[in-house]
């Protein structure tokens, strides 16, 4: 898990939309999607439920968000 992945994850959690998050991060949507997939694979959990274009945090995703915010703040 890298700081970039945590930063990307935090923006995804805020926007709840892959395209808007990619625009905000100034990266390609495919790069963001790949980063999320790698993070989920590394952790062995789903961080978001996908409902159309909307992303909804899973309980595990909510727990990681709290951790990510602490890490990125420090």
Secondary structure as GFF3:
##gff-version 3
##sequence-region A 1 74
A	DSSP	alpha_helix	3	15	.	.	.	ID=ss1
A	DSSP	alpha_helix	18	25	.	.	.	ID=ss2
A	DSSP	alpha_helix	29	43	.	.	.	ID=ss3
A	DSSP	beta_strand	48	51	.	.	.	ID=ss4
A	DSSP	beta_strand	54	57	.	.	.	ID=ss5
A	DSSP	alpha_helix	59	73	.	.	.	ID=ss6
###
